[in-house]
């Protein structure tokens, strides 16, 4: 009888250990997945910010070019009217 109880307790302890290991593996896996997803989101955000900065820079250059073109056209028109 004692051996049955001892065997049952040993089996229970082994089973509990296995369950604990499985739970720990799941927790570790979830933490790794969360970190990986966060890293991917950060990279995506950085790429979007870089793209937005490039668009702003291009827009600023386009506006400056337009102003220069407008100014040169006005100068040309003034010179034509003065002549």
HUZI-V522838 format. One record per residue. N is the residue number from 1. NEAR is the number of other ideal C-beta (glycine too) atoms within 8 Angstrom. Layout:
# HUZI-V522838
n | near
N | NEAR
N | NEAR
This chain:
# HUZI-V522838
n | near
1 | 4
2 | 5
3 | 6
4 | 7
5 | 8
6 | 8
7 | 8
8 | 8
9 | 8
10 | 8
11 | 8
12 | 8
13 | 8
14 | 8
15 | 8
16 | 8
17 | 8
18 | 8
19 | 8
20 | 8
21 | 8
22 | 8
23 | 8
24 | 8
25 | 8
26 | 8
27 | 8
28 | 8
29 | 8
30 | 8
31 | 8
32 | 8
33 | 8
34 | 8
35 | 8
36 | 8
37 | 8
38 | 8
39 | 8
40 | 8
41 | 8
42 | 8
43 | 8
44 | 8
45 | 8
46 | 8
47 | 8
48 | 8
49 | 8
50 | 8
51 | 8
52 | 8
53 | 8
54 | 8
55 | 8
56 | 8
57 | 8
58 | 8
59 | 8
60 | 8
61 | 8
62 | 8
63 | 8
64 | 8
65 | 8
66 | 8
67 | 8
68 | 8
69 | 8
70 | 8
71 | 8
72 | 8
73 | 8
74 | 8
75 | 8
76 | 8
77 | 8
78 | 8
79 | 8
80 | 7
81 | 6
82 | 5
83 | 4
